[in-house]
Amino acid sequence: MHKGMRVPTKVLVVDDEEVICTLFAAMLDQYGCYQVVTTTDGCKVMDLLRQEAFHVVLLDMRMPAIAGIDLLRQMSQAFEDLPVIIVTGHGSIEVAVESMQAGAADFVTKPVPAAVLHIRIQKVLEHAHTRRLASIDGLTELYNHRTFHERLTQEVARARRYARPVSLIMLDVDHFKAYNDTHGHPQGDRVLRELACLIKEISRTSDTVARYGGEEFVVILPETDQLSAQKIGNRLREHVEEHVFPGEECLSGGRLTVSIGVATYLLNGSKETLLKAADEAMYMAKRAGRNCVYAVEVTS
């Protein structure tokens, strides 16, 4: 990408009328800063959000296959940082309040002028950016320790309520002290930033990736059983091992590697037991020789 080029704002427009989708796309296209995807099928929205990273969603409240308010709740639970603007032709105070309580970032009524829609989108994006700055780690730009704990609390509560699995990956860089001692902390920070990018590449859009502290990272995997989580952990381990880090030849084996612990919540577990199990599994991976994955299930 050439210097100075702006990354387009990706907008998902969800409306049961094709003509409205086309209209909104044309309205936003004139500003030259949006990339718009449209769908008239509310049942496809969650899959679209898992496949692509959108910056904002414009959602019609009246959808035939699934109620807009139900779809809004699903999006708010699975993608908490994704701003959703409700756009409806049946505006009322009651509908506005209900949608805001369900997680909407804003509420506008049809017909909406292009300039107003553009301003509303920019405002919710500014607010989302401010919230994000308070929740990220300054070095890696992953979620920070505080936000990780908030997300883990929410995901475990959701898993308990719906009797669904949730898994947690905890990983630690092997022999990182030796790397820092050899190359210095600035170079070590560069490695941590590269590692953060690698973890994001492997992770799904519904996962929460955070820096836990120092050279430790965590990934929350909603709706993921032990076998699937272990596969993701192994894919991550291999991805790191195959990546060429600067100066890694100073380490044992000449490669920078990670040890990974995987814990899966089942029914009667708790946030604390899940976190403790992932931590213990990671140290089991260390004791097993490093550069490996150790997985456990948590039932109490």
Salt bridges, closest charged atoms under 4 A:
ASP15 OD2 - LYS110 NZ 2.76
ASP47 OD1 - ARG50 NH1 3.66
GLU52 OE1 - LYS10 NZ 2.39
ASP60 OD1 - LYS110 NZ 3.57
ASP70 OD1 - ARG73 NH1 3.48
GLU80 OE1 - ARG151 NE 3.23
GLU80 OE2 - ARG158 NH2 3.78
ASP81 OD2 - ARG151 NH2 2.73
GLU98 OE2 - ARG73 NH2 4.00
ASP106 OD1 - ARG120 NH1 3.31
ASP137 OD1 - ARG211 NH1 3.39
GLU150 OE2 - ARG146 NH1 2.85
GLU155 OE2 - ARG158 NH1 2.88
ASP172 OD2 - LYS286 NZ 2.60
ASP174 OD1 - LYS286 NZ 2.91
ASP181 OD2 - LYS177 NZ 2.90
GLU194 OE2 - ARG190 NE 3.36
GLU194 OE1 - HIS243 NE2 2.82
GLU201 OE1 - HIS239 NE2 2.85
ASP207 OD1 - ARG204 NH2 2.73
GLU223 OE1 - ARG164 NE 2.80
GLU238 OE2 - ARG237 NH2 3.96
GLU241 OE1 - ARG237 NH1 3.08
GLU248 OE2 - ARG255 NE 3.46
